[in-house]
C-alpha cells in the first residue's frame, strides 16, 4: 500500500486520489469525532494530507475551481458571456503582464477549448492564474471547493470499510 501511495504522490495525484475516493472508501476528516467512532475496525486506514508550502495544493484548488466553472458554463451558457465581459474589462485596462494570457483566454472562451486551461501543463497553470472563469462560480460552490481544499491541507482519513472478524 505504501508503494502505491508513493507512486501516486510522485505522479502528483495524491490530492486527486483523496478527493475522488469511491464508495468503497469512507471519507472522514481528521478533526471530527467520527474518526475513531466506528464500531467495525477498518481494513485499511490512510491519512492523506497536502503540504501547504508547495504549489501543488494551490494548483489543485485552482484546477477544482476551474473544472466546476466549466461545468457551470456548460449548464448555463449565459455564464460564458459573463466570463467574456470580465475578460474584456481586463483587456481594456491594459495590464501588459497578463495580456498574452488574456488573449489566449479570449480564444479559449470563444471556441470553448477547456482542455487548454484544465490540463496539467505549466501553461495551463499560468492560464488558470490569469483566468476570468472563477468569476462565474456561485459563492456557495466556491466556498465548498475552498473548504474541501482546506480539509485536505489539514488531512483526510480514508478508511476501507470492513467488518471485524469474529
HELIX and SHEET records of a PDB file:
HELIX    1   1 UNK A    2  UNK A   10  1                                   9    
HELIX    2   2 UNK A   14  UNK A   19  1                                   6    
HELIX    3   3 UNK A   33  UNK A   36  5                                   4    
HELIX    4   4 UNK A   55  UNK A   75  1                                  21    
HELIX    5   5 UNK A   78  UNK A   93  1                                  16    
HELIX    6   6 UNK A   99  UNK A  111  1                                  13    
HELIX    7   7 UNK A  114  UNK A  118  1                                   5    
HELIX    8   8 UNK A  122  UNK A  129  1                                   8    
HELIX    9   9 UNK A  133  UNK A  136  5                                   4    
HELIX   10  10 UNK A  139  UNK A  154  1                                  16    
SHEET    1   A 3 UNK A  25  UNK A  29  0                                        
SHEET    2   A 3 UNK A 156  UNK A 160 -1                                        
SHEET    3   A 3 UNK A  44  UNK A  48 -1                                        
END                                                                             
